Amino acid sequence: MTDLPSTAADVIAQARELLAAIVQVGAPTGGEAVRAAWIARWLREQGVGNVEIDEVHNVTVRLGPEEGRPLLIDAHTDTVFDDERPPLTKTATRWCAPGIMDNTAACALLMCWAAQVGSGLVALPRPVLLSFSVGEEGQGDLRGVKHLSQVWRDRPTAALVLDLGLEEVSRVCVGSDRMQVTIGCRGGHSWNDFGDPTAIHAACRWIADLEKVAPWSRNRLSYNVGILRGGDRITTLAATAEVSLDLRSIDPALLAEAKEAVLRSLHTAAPASAYSVRVEPVGFRPAGALPETHALLAALQETHRELDLPLTERPLSTNANWFIHQGVPSLCTGIVRGAGYHSREEYIEVASLAQGWQKLTRLVDRLLNCQCEAM
């Protein structure tokens, strides 16, 4: 066990050192094992007990009293790039690295908080379950928190998801239903067989019809064809076409209705008499929302007032989606300031680590010390 910092300035120095190390441990979605082992080893070296790595490579830590339902605090470990050792560039005010804002800085501060608790410097009146979870980005399909919800010992009273920026909060969860559609037919010669079924043409008819069957509505419903591929050569009618579709909505019922309409139109554009159609799910994030009057949001708002920090609310898709779907009140907020999400120019403002530490410690203290009876 190493000597632990006892002042806020010492903790920030520890967080900077930790962040500089962990951000360079690659953790692409689906390949988080190395970072998971690194996190678990560091926590154990700080004297934190009850550190476990599960079969999908979530790192979980149970802190505080053994009995009772815990407050869950989650930060995802995966990043969008595949680098085994992502580069880190430092200036006096900014640190730049893939994934540093989303979500490695939050992981580092949460690890420092766990070390403070493990050392006895912070006493917990109620149990806390920390999760450093996998599979939040892209097609990770929230794999980490979906697994966590199947195996947790006690259902949490609430979940605080650390993601986003320091001055942001999301209580409305954007749901998504993602599918891979494969259209097949006999194919043929581009001249001799013209007029016969062609899979690419059928796929394009379907795509062109999406606006009619699932009309886009800002902040309500969207659709996106992210991938379209098929065919063999310019002189043949395409025998196959593949389409990747992402439907999104903040309304669970609207999302389900849109999916039904989209699938009906697919079979109209590619009728069974001429085409084979296969639809494979590739991801599902349920929509949902934390009520505006919930004590979890009130605690966050009070913390921001106390720290004189503005707070901007916006709908997003995060690990909070799954917790709310499971009946666990949840919201998502950040503890560091930066920009450039999902790019190689992603950065944090290093000075914001101190503000993030204040926000994290005061918010968690508020949530644990009976100031949120509704939880």
N, C-alpha and C positions, 0 to 999 in steps of 0.2 A: 504494500500500500504506500502511495506517495503522499508527501505533505500536501494538504489541501489549502487553497486560498481561503482567507477568512474575511476579506473586504470586497466590496463591489469592484474596485479597481483591479484587485488581484484576480477576481473571477473573469473579468473582461480580458485580461492578459492571458489567462488560461484558455478562454474561448478562442481568442485569435490564434494561439499556437495550435489548438486542436483543429480549428477550421482549416488552417493552412495544410495540415497533414491529411485530414479525411477527405477534403475536396479532390485530392489527387489519387484517391482510391476509387477506381472505376466502379460504377454500379448501374449499368444499363438495365432497362426493364427486362426481367427474365434472367439477369446475370448478377444479382445482388449478393451472392454468397460471400464474396471476398470482403465487401464492405460490412456485411452483417458480422462476420467473424472479427473484423477490426473493431467495430463498435462494442461487441460483447467483451472482447479482451480488455479494451480501455476501461470500461466500466468496472470490471472485476479488479483491475489494477488500482482503481481508486477506492476499493473496499466496498463497492456496491454489491449487495447480495441478491439472491433470487433472480439472476440474469439467465434467461433461456433463449435458445434459438430453435424455432420449430421447423417442421419439414419443408415449409415454403420459404424459409430464411427470414421471417419476421424475428426481430429481437424484442423480447418482452421483459419488463422489469416490474415486479410487485413490490411496492413500498408501503410503509406505514403499518397500521394494525392488521392482523391476520383476518379478523372477522369483519364482515360487512361488505356492502356493494361499493365498488371503487368508482372514483372519478377516473375516466380514461383520458389520457393525453397522447395524441398521435402525431408523428411526423414521418412522412414517407422518405425512404432512402434512395429510391431509383431515380435515374436521370435519363434524358432522351438520347444522349450520344453514347457510342460504343467504346470510347477510349478506355484502355486498361489503366492509363495514368493521365487523366485530363490535365492540360497545362494550366498553371496559375500565374497570372501577371498582377503585380502589385504596384500601385502608386501611393502617394501620401494619403489620398482620400478614398480610393476605390481599389477593390480586389476583383479581378475578372477571371472567371473560369466557367466552363459549362456546368450547369447545375448548382452553382454556388448560391443563387437566390432561390432556386426551386429544386431541392429544398434543403441543401446541405447546411446552410447557416442555422436554420431552425433545429436541425438535428444536433448541431454542436452546442447550441445554447441549452437545449433540453438535456443533453448529456451532462453538461456542467451542473444543471439543477439537480439531476439525479445524484451526482457526486456529493453535492452539499447535503442532500437528505441522507445518503448512505453514511456520511461521516458523523451524523448527529448534529450538524450545525443548523439544520431545519427539522423541526418536529412536525409530524403530520397527525392531525386529530382524526382523520379518516383514511381509509385505504386509497391508494393511487395505483393505477395500472398504466405504465408507459408502453407504447408500442412504436418501434421503429420499423415501419411496415414496408412491404414490397408491392410492386405492381400497380402503382397509382397512375403512372404515365401511359399515354397511348393505348395500345392494345393489351396492357397489363390487366385490364378488366377488373380493377380493384381486388386482385387476387389475394393480396395480403390481408385486408380487413374482412373480406368474405370468409377466409379461413379462420381468422381470429374469432369471428362471431360464432363459429361452430364449436370452438374449444374453450372459450373463456369460462372460468370457474363460476363467476357471478356476473349477472347482467349489470353493466355500469349504470350509475345514476344519470350520467351525462357524458358527452364526449367533446373534448376541445381538440380540434384539428389544427395543427400549426402548418400553415402554408400561406401563400399570398404575401402582400406587403404589410409593413408596419401599421399603416393607416387604413387598412382595408378589412372588411368583414363580408362574409357570405353566409346568409341564413337560408337563402333560396337555392335549392339544388337543381341544376340543369340535368335532366335525365337524358340518356341516349340509348338507342337501340341500333346496333351495328350488325350488318349482314354482308355475306359474300354470296352473290348470285351468279350461277353458271348457267348459261343458255347454250343448248346444243342442237344441231340439225345435221342433215346429210352433207351439206356443202355441194360443191360442183364447180363447173367452169364458168368464168366470168362473162363469157359471150354465149356459149352454147346453152347454158342452164340459167341464164338471166331470167328473173321472175320467180325462180324457186326460192325457198326459205334461205335466209342468210342470218347467222347469229348476231353479227355486229349491227346490221340494220334493225333487227328486233330489239336489241339492247338500246339503240339510239331512240327508237320510237318510245320505249318505256321511259327513258331518261327525260325526253322532251315532254312527256305527259305528267311528270312529277309535280310541276307547278300547279296543274289543274287539280290533281287528286289530293295533294298535301300542300295547300297554299302557304307560302312563307309569310310569317307574321313576326315582326320585330318583338323580341322578348317573350314570344309565345311558342313559335315552332320554326325549325329550320331543317333543311336536308342538304346533304353534300355527297356527290359522287367523287370520291377521292382517287379512285383507280378505275380505269377502263382499259382492258386489253383483250386481244383475241386475234383469230385469223392466222394464216400461214404465209400468204404471199399475195401480191396485188392482183394476180390472175385467177384467184380462186374465190368462190363464195365462202365466207367464213363459216366453218363448222362449229366453232366454239367462241363464246365471248364471256368474259368475267367482269363483273361490276362490284365494287365495294361501296356500300351506301351507309351513311351515318345520318340517322334521324335524331333530332333533339327537341326537347320541350321542357318547360318548367311545370307542366300539368300532366300528371300520370295518365289521366283519362284521355287527354288529347294525344299523347304519345302513342297509346294503344290504338286509338282510332286511326291515326295517321298510318301506322304500320299495316293495319287491316286494309286500308284503302290502297296503299302502295302495292301490297301483294295481289290484290284483285286486279289492279291495272297491269301488273306484270303478266298475268295469265291472259289478259286481253291482248297485250302487245306480242306475246309469244304463245299462241294457242297450242294446246296439247296435241292437236291433230298434226302439227308440223314441227313442233319443238319439244325437246326435253328441258325441264327447268329444275334446278336444284338450289335451294336456299339454305345456307349454313350460317347460324348465329356466330358472330365473332366477338361480341361484347354487349353487356347490358349494365347500365347504370340507372337505377331508379330515380325518378324525380321526387321531390318532396320539399318541405319547408319547416323551419322552426318558427313557431308563432312570434309575432312582433312583440307580444307582451311577456314572453318567457323570461324567467329570472336569469338564465344563462346570458342572454343578450343584454339584460339590464346590468349585469355585473361587468360585462365588457365595456358598456357605455360609461359606467361610473369610473372604471379604471382609466379610460381615455380622458375623461374630464379631469380626473385627479392629476394626470400627467400633462394636461394641456395639449393633447394630441387630437387632431381631426380624425373623423371616422367616416369612410365612404363605403356604402353598401352596394354590392352587385351580385347578381346570380352567377354561379360558377358550378363546375363539375369537379368534385374532390372526393376524398374518402368520406366526408360527411354524408354524402349521398347514401352510402350503405348503412351507416349507423342510424340515420333517420328512418330508413326503410325497415330496420330491425326494431324500431320503437324506442331508440335511445336518443333523447334530445341532444342535438349537436349543432355546432356552428364552426366555421372555419375563419381563422384570422392569422395575420402574419406577425413576426417579431423582428423583422429586419427590413431596411429600405434599400431598394435597388431597381433594376430594370433589365430588359433584354431577355426575358423568359424564352427558353427553348432555342437559344442562338449561341454561337460561339463568342458573342460579345456580352454575354450575360455578366452582370456585376452587382456587387453590393457596395453601399456606402459604409465604410468601416466604422465610422463614428456611431452609426445606428445600432451597433451591437449593444452599446450601453443602454440606449433607450429600450431596445428589445428585452434586455435583461430585467430592467425595471418593470416593464409591462408584464412579462411572464411571471415574475415572482409576486407582484401585487395581485394580478388576476387570479392566479392559482390560490393564493392565500385567501382572497375574497370568496372563491368558490368552495373552499374547504372549511371555512369557519362560520358556517351557519348563516351567512348573509344572503343565501339563495334558498330559502325554505321550499320554494316550489319545485326544486329538483328532487 
